[in-house]
Amino acid sequence: MSEPLVDISHVTCGYGDTAAIRDIDLQLQAGTFTGIVGPSGSGKTTLLRAIAGRIPVAHGRISMAPGTRLSYVPQVESVDWNFPVTVGECVLMARETSRLLPWATPEEKRQVGQTLERLGLAGLQGRHIRELSGGQQQRVFLARALLRRPQLVLLDEPTSGLDVKTRHEILHLLGELHDDGLTIVLTTHDLNGMAAHLPHLVCLNVHVVAEGAPREVLTPDVLQHTYGASMDVLDHGGMPVVVDAYTGAALRSAS
């Protein structure tokens, strides 16, 4: 196997004296599509922020392949959507430039237009960000991330608060970007609508409980250790479906 794009070795970090994640060992290969799942407070966001270099590592180390460019997409709930900025201006905030002039060049404007069009946001450059739907807002921040031409994109709960149709559209879009060679790591609470469709999962609860393909890690034992609750896993059309233990037992009895 080639050298990993991201190598996380015995990492512990958190806030103040509280460790949000502890002794994390994880390797992320280039071109992979990874979902991090776990309950609230399990350290999912902390792990993403540590990889992005936004919080310090107390113990251990995180190293990346030389020259790796990454972008971080926060939860849309953490954004001030009343901030007076248009879609185009929001995306342009990601540009890397040493020029003294603050306004965008024609080439930068062209790149923004192309990125927005690719994400289904053509014609919305001049619209205020608060006027967008939840799915459009998520795609605007993804467009801002892609403007940096990253090899790695980290997304914190990209489908949180979205309806089923929009969630599917975001997942399909991320799948297309992954097919183009982008390495993607995202966090999600959505075990069935999101996580079960990803090729690689990491179950996290302060430490890594398990990692692998959905069928390998979405098991009652792993889910018990991750969420602290009894869960069952059913097969639906070849895909694992997670339900609570009572529902699973009732469905099995009915069949």
Phi, psi and chi 1 to 4 in degrees:
 res  aa     phi    psi   chi1   chi2   chi3   chi4
   1 MET       -  142.2 -176.4  176.3  -67.3      -
   2 SER   -72.1  168.5   59.7      -      -      -
   3 GLU   -61.6  139.7  -70.0  -64.4  -45.1      -
   4 PRO   -68.7  153.3   26.0  -34.9      -      -
   5 LEU   -69.5  -40.4 -173.9   67.8      -      -
   6 VAL  -130.3  129.3 -178.3      -      -      -
   7 ASP  -120.1  112.8 -172.7    6.9      -      -
   8 ILE  -107.5  117.1  -56.6  166.7      -      -
   9 SER  -125.2  112.7  179.0      -      -      -
  10 HIS    52.2   43.7  -59.0  -64.9      -      -
  11 VAL   -86.0  129.7  164.9      -      -      -
  12 THR  -127.5  131.7  -64.2      -      -      -
  13 CYS  -161.0  167.1   62.7      -      -      -
  14 GLY   179.8 -143.6      -      -      -      -
  15 TYR  -133.3  121.2  -51.1   92.0      -      -
  16 GLY    66.1 -130.6      -      -      -      -
  17 ASP   -93.8    3.3  -64.5  -30.7      -      -
  18 THR   -99.3  123.3  -57.4      -      -      -
  19 ALA   -85.2  116.0      -      -      -      -
  20 ALA   -81.1  -32.5      -      -      -      -
  21 ILE  -131.8  147.9   55.0  175.0      -      -
  22 ARG  -139.2  127.7 -174.8  178.3  -64.0  112.4
  23 ASP    52.4   52.1 -159.7   27.6      -      -
  24 ILE   -83.4  125.4  -60.1  -66.1      -      -
  25 ASP  -118.2  119.2  -79.4  -48.6      -      -
  26 LEU  -158.7  138.5 -170.8   64.5      -      -
  27 GLN  -122.2  133.9  -69.0 -173.3  -24.0      -
  28 LEU  -115.3  116.5  -59.1  171.8      -      -
  29 GLN   -83.5  151.7  -60.5  -66.3  -31.7      -
  30 ALA   -61.1  138.2      -      -      -      -
  31 GLY    84.3    7.1      -      -      -      -
  32 THR   -91.9  164.3   52.8      -      -      -
  33 PHE  -129.3  105.2 -167.1  170.2      -      -
  34 THR  -117.3  134.7  -61.5      -      -      -
  35 GLY  -110.4  134.5      -      -      -      -
  36 ILE  -106.4  119.9  -57.7  173.1      -      -
  37 VAL  -120.5  154.0  -60.3      -      -      -
  38 GLY   164.6  166.5      -      -      -      -
  39 PRO   -71.0  169.9   28.4  -35.7      -      -
  40 SER   -59.5  136.7  -63.2      -      -      -
  41 GLY    82.9    8.1      -      -      -      -
  42 SER   -82.6  -11.6   61.2      -      -      -
  43 GLY   104.9   11.2      -      -      -      -
  44 LYS   -61.9  -51.9  -59.6 -172.1  -61.1  -64.7
  45 THR   -64.6  -39.2  -63.4      -      -      -
  46 THR   -59.5  -42.5  -60.3      -      -      -
  47 LEU   -63.1  -44.0  178.6   55.7      -      -
  48 LEU   -61.6  -44.9  -77.8 -164.0      -      -
  49 ARG   -66.0  -32.4  -64.8 -174.7   68.8 -163.4
  50 ALA   -68.4  -43.2      -      -      -      -
  51 ILE   -60.7  -39.5  -64.1  171.8      -      -
  52 ALA   -76.4   -6.7      -      -      -      -
  53 GLY    78.8   20.2      -      -      -      -
  54 ARG   -89.6  -15.6  -62.8 -162.9  168.9 -160.6
  55 ILE  -134.8  148.7   57.6  173.9      -      -
  56 PRO   -75.5  152.7   27.2  -34.8      -      -
  57 VAL   -91.9  124.3  171.8      -      -      -
  58 ALA   -75.5  -42.1      -      -      -      -
  59 HIS  -139.8  152.4  -58.6  -74.2      -      -
  60 GLY    84.8 -164.5      -      -      -      -
  61 ARG  -151.6  153.1   62.3  174.3  178.2   80.1
  62 ILE  -124.8  119.6  -61.6  176.5      -      -
  63 SER  -122.5  151.9   58.9      -      -      -
  64 MET  -127.0  156.5  -65.9 -168.9 -173.4      -
  65 ALA   -59.3  140.1      -      -      -      -
  66 PRO   -54.0  136.1  -25.5   35.1      -      -
  67 GLY    81.5    4.5      -      -      -      -
  68 THR   -66.5  127.0  -60.7      -      -      -
  69 ARG  -102.1  131.6  -63.4 -172.2  -55.2  -85.3
  70 LEU  -129.5  156.4   72.2   80.9      -      -
  71 SER  -130.9  146.5  -70.6      -      -      -
  72 TYR  -118.4  128.1  176.0   74.6      -      -
  73 VAL  -112.9  110.4 -178.3      -      -      -
  74 PRO   -76.2  173.4   31.5  -36.3      -      -
  75 GLN   -65.2  137.4  -64.8 -174.7   38.4      -
  76 VAL   -64.1  -24.5  -66.2      -      -      -
  77 GLU   -66.4  -19.9  -70.5   88.9  -13.1      -
  78 SER   -88.8    0.6   65.9      -      -      -
  79 VAL   -97.9  139.5  176.5      -      -      -
  80 ASP   -83.1   97.9  178.8    7.1      -      -
  81 TRP   -77.0   -3.9  -66.1  104.9      -      -
  82 ASN   -92.8   -2.5  -70.3  -47.2      -      -
  83 PHE   -59.3  131.3 -172.0   79.5      -      -
  84 PRO   -73.6   83.4   28.3  -35.3      -      -
  85 VAL  -146.9  143.9   65.5      -      -      -
  86 THR   -87.8  170.5   65.9      -      -      -
  87 VAL   -57.6  -49.3  169.0      -      -      -
  88 GLY   -61.5  -41.8      -      -      -      -
  89 GLU   -65.8  -37.7  -69.3  166.8  -18.4      -
  90 CYS   -62.0  -44.7 -179.6      -      -      -
  91 VAL   -66.3  -39.2  175.3      -      -      -
  92 LEU   -65.7  -17.9  -84.4  169.3      -      -
  93 MET   -61.2  -18.5  -71.1  177.5 -179.2      -
  94 ALA   -86.1   -8.4      -      -      -      -
  95 ARG   -64.5  143.3   62.4 -178.2  176.1  150.9
  96 GLU  -104.8  112.1  -65.0 -179.5   -8.5      -
  97 THR  -147.9  146.2  177.3      -      -      -
  98 SER  -105.1    7.1   58.7      -      -      -
  99 ARG   -69.1  149.3  -67.0 -174.8  -56.9  106.1
 100 LEU   -78.7  -26.2  -63.3  177.8      -      -
 101 LEU   -77.0  134.0  -61.3  178.2      -      -
 102 PRO   -81.5  -20.7   29.9  -35.7      -      -
 103 TRP   -83.8  158.4   48.6   81.4      -      -
 104 ALA   -77.5  147.4      -      -      -      -
 105 THR   -81.1  162.1   66.1      -      -      -
 106 PRO   -56.2  -35.9  -28.0   36.1      -      -
 107 GLU   -67.1  -41.1  173.4   60.3   20.2      -
 108 GLU   -64.6  -40.6  -72.1  170.5  -24.9      -
 109 LYS   -63.2  -37.7  -68.6  179.7  179.7  178.9
 110 ARG   -64.7  -42.3 -175.8 -172.1   66.3   80.5
 111 GLN   -63.7  -40.3  -68.7  175.4   -1.4      -
 112 VAL   -62.6  -45.5  169.5      -      -      -
 113 GLY   -60.4  -42.8      -      -      -      -
 114 GLN   -64.5  -42.0  -73.3 -178.4  -23.2      -
 115 THR   -65.9  -44.1  -55.8      -      -      -
 116 LEU   -63.6  -39.8  -69.2  174.0      -      -
 117 GLU   -63.9  -41.3 -177.5  174.9    2.1      -
 118 ARG   -61.4  -32.0 -177.6 -177.9 -172.4 -173.3
 119 LEU   -95.7   12.6  -59.4 -172.4      -      -
 120 GLY    76.9   26.2      -      -      -      -
 121 LEU  -118.1   21.2  -62.2  170.5      -      -
 122 ALA   -59.4  137.0      -      -      -      -
 123 GLY    87.5   -1.3      -      -      -      -
 124 LEU  -105.1    8.6  -61.8 -177.8      -      -
 125 GLN   -56.9  -38.1  -89.2 -174.1  -99.4      -
 126 GLY   -89.6    0.9      -      -      -      -
 127 ARG   -84.6  142.8 -173.7  171.6  -63.4 -176.2
 128 HIS   -67.8  142.5 -167.8  -71.6      -      -
 129 ILE   -64.2  -25.9   55.5  172.9      -      -
 130 ARG   -71.8  -15.1   68.6  167.3  171.8  -97.1
 131 GLU   -85.1   -1.2  -61.1  173.1   -3.3      -
 132 LEU   -89.4  157.9  -54.9  177.9      -      -
 133 SER   -75.0  169.0   67.7      -      -      -
 134 GLY   -59.5  -41.7      -      -      -      -
 135 GLY   -66.0  -38.7      -      -      -      -
 136 GLN   -67.2  -39.6  -71.7  172.0  -30.1      -
 137 GLN   -61.1  -41.6  -70.1  173.2  -17.8      -
 138 GLN   -63.1  -39.8 -175.5   63.2   60.2      -
 139 ARG   -70.9  -30.3  -78.8 -179.3  -79.8  168.0
 140 VAL   -62.2  -44.3  165.9      -      -      -
 141 PHE   -71.6  -28.5  -87.3   78.2      -      -
 142 LEU   -69.3  -39.6 -178.3   55.6      -      -
 143 ALA   -60.9  -41.3      -      -      -      -
 144 ARG   -62.6  -38.6 -170.3  171.0   74.0  163.9
 145 ALA   -65.8  -41.0      -      -      -      -
 146 LEU   -72.2  -22.2  -66.0  177.8      -      -
 147 LEU   -62.3  -23.5 -164.9   70.1      -      -
 148 ARG   -81.3   -0.3  -60.1  171.5   64.3   92.2
 149 ARG    52.9   55.4  -59.4 -178.8 -176.3  -84.3
 150 PRO   -78.9  158.5   33.2  -36.8      -      -
 151 GLN   -91.1  -21.4  -70.7   97.4   17.6      -
 152 LEU  -133.1  130.0  169.5   64.5      -      -
 153 VAL  -121.9  129.9  172.1      -      -      -
 154 LEU  -109.1  125.0  -49.8  173.1      -      -
 155 LEU  -124.0  126.5  -57.6  104.6      -      -
 156 ASP   -97.5  109.4 -163.3    4.6      -      -
 157 GLU    49.6   60.7  -64.2  -76.5   -6.5      -
 158 PRO   -68.4  -14.2   26.1  -36.2      -      -
 159 THR  -113.8   11.2   59.5      -      -      -
 160 SER   -62.2  129.0  176.6      -      -      -
 161 GLY    79.0    3.4      -      -      -      -
 162 LEU   -93.9  150.9  -58.7 -178.9      -      -
 163 ASP   -73.7  170.8   57.8   53.4      -      -
 164 VAL   -59.9  -44.0  173.7      -      -      -
 165 LYS   -63.1  -46.6  178.3  176.8 -179.2  -65.3
 166 THR   -67.9  -37.3  -53.6      -      -      -
 167 ARG   -59.7  -43.0 -177.2 -178.8   63.8 -158.0
 168 HIS   -63.5  -39.7  175.6   77.6      -      -
 169 GLU   -64.2  -41.4  -69.7  172.4  -10.6      -
 170 ILE   -65.0  -43.1  -66.6  -65.4      -      -
 171 LEU   -62.7  -41.9  179.2   59.0      -      -
 172 HIS   -63.6  -42.4 -179.4   71.1      -      -
 173 LEU   -62.3  -45.2  173.6   60.5      -      -
 174 LEU   -63.2  -36.3  -67.3  174.7      -      -
 175 GLY   -62.3  -40.0      -      -      -      -
 176 GLU   -65.5  -41.8  -70.9 -178.3  -17.6      -
 177 LEU   -64.3  -38.5  -66.1  171.1      -      -
 178 HIS   -64.2  -41.5  170.9 -112.3      -      -
 179 ASP   -61.3  -27.4  -70.2  -18.7      -      -
 180 ASP   -81.1   -0.9  -71.8  -17.6      -      -
 181 GLY   109.8   -1.0      -      -      -      -
 182 LEU   -75.0  134.9 -172.0   64.2      -      -
 183 THR   -86.1  127.2  -55.0      -      -      -
 184 ILE  -126.1  133.6  -61.2  174.3      -      -
 185 VAL  -128.5  125.7 -178.3      -      -      -
 186 LEU  -134.6  155.6   59.8   83.1      -      -
 187 THR  -103.8  150.6   64.8      -      -      -
 188 THR  -158.8  146.9 -178.2      -      -      -
 189 HIS   -92.9  -11.4  -78.9   87.7      -      -
 190 ASP   -87.8   88.9 -174.3    4.9      -      -
 191 LEU   -66.4  -38.6  -71.7  175.4      -      -
 192 ASN   -93.0  -44.1  -67.8  -38.3      -      -
 193 GLY   -76.3  -23.2      -      -      -      -
 194 MET  -122.5  -61.9 -167.9   77.8  169.6      -
 195 ALA   -60.9  -39.4      -      -      -      -
 196 ALA   -65.3  -15.6      -      -      -      -
 197 HIS   -97.6   -2.8  -63.7  -86.4      -      -
 198 LEU   -90.2  148.0  -58.2  178.7      -      -
 199 PRO   -73.3  -23.8   22.7  -31.6      -      -
 200 HIS  -140.8  127.6 -179.2 -121.6      -      -
 201 LEU  -121.4  147.5  -67.3 -178.7      -      -
 202 VAL  -122.7  119.5  175.5      -      -      -
 203 CYS   -91.4  122.5  -67.9      -      -      -
 204 LEU  -126.3  132.8 -178.4   71.8      -      -
 205 ASN  -148.4   83.6 -165.4  -18.3      -      -
 206 VAL    71.6  -45.9 -177.6      -      -      -
 207 HIS  -121.9  168.0   65.0  -83.3      -      -
 208 VAL   -75.8  118.4  173.5      -      -      -
 209 VAL   -82.3  -43.2  178.2      -      -      -
 210 ALA  -164.4  157.7      -      -      -      -
 211 GLU  -147.0  152.4   66.4  166.2  -53.6      -
 212 GLY   149.7 -164.7      -      -      -      -
 213 ALA   -68.3  154.4      -      -      -      -
 214 PRO   -50.7  -42.1  -29.4   36.4      -      -
 215 ARG   -66.6  -22.8  -77.0 -163.5  167.7  -82.5
 216 GLU   -83.7  -33.5  -63.2  171.2   -9.8      -
 217 VAL  -107.1  -23.1  -59.0      -      -      -
 218 LEU   -84.7   74.9  -65.0 -177.5      -      -
 219 THR  -124.0  155.8   66.7      -      -      -
 220 PRO   -54.9  -40.2  -29.4   36.8      -      -
 221 ASP   -66.8  -47.4 -176.9   58.6      -      -
 222 VAL   -64.4  -41.8  169.3      -      -      -
 223 LEU   -64.9  -37.0  -67.2  169.5      -      -
 224 GLN   -61.1  -45.2  171.1   70.5   49.5      -
 225 HIS   -71.5  -28.1  -77.9   85.1      -      -
 226 THR   -81.5  -46.0  -56.9      -      -      -
 227 TYR  -104.9  -11.2  -69.5   90.2      -      -
 228 GLY    68.5   26.0      -      -      -      -
 229 ALA  -141.5  151.2      -      -      -      -
 230 SER   -76.8  124.1  -63.9      -      -      -
 231 MET  -132.0  157.6  -62.0 -177.6 -177.2      -
 232 ASP  -121.1  156.5 -158.6   -8.7      -      -
 233 VAL  -126.2  119.8 -177.5      -      -      -
 234 LEU  -107.3  162.4  -52.2  177.3      -      -
 235 ASP  -102.9  125.5 -175.5  -78.7      -      -
 236 HIS  -132.5  105.7  178.9   71.6      -      -
 237 GLY    61.3   32.0      -      -      -      -
 238 GLY    86.1    2.2      -      -      -      -
 239 MET  -114.1  141.1  -64.0  -65.9  -65.6      -
 240 PRO   -71.6  137.1   25.1  -32.2      -      -
 241 VAL  -124.6  123.5  176.1      -      -      -
 242 VAL   -92.5  128.7  178.6      -      -      -
 243 VAL  -134.3  166.6  -63.3      -      -      -
 244 ASP   -70.4  159.0   62.3   81.1      -      -
 245 ALA   -60.5  -37.1      -      -      -      -
 246 TYR   -64.5  -45.6  176.0   81.8      -      -
 247 THR   -64.3  -41.1  -59.6      -      -      -
 248 GLY   -60.8  -43.4      -      -      -      -
 249 ALA   -65.9  -39.2      -      -      -      -
 250 ALA   -65.8  -41.2      -      -      -      -
 251 LEU   -67.6  -38.6  -70.0  172.9      -      -
 252 ARG   -67.4  -37.9  -68.7 -179.7 -167.8  -80.1
 253 SER   -66.4  -38.7  -63.2      -      -      -
 254 ALA   -67.7  -28.7      -      -      -      -
 255 SER   -85.4      -   62.0      -      -      -
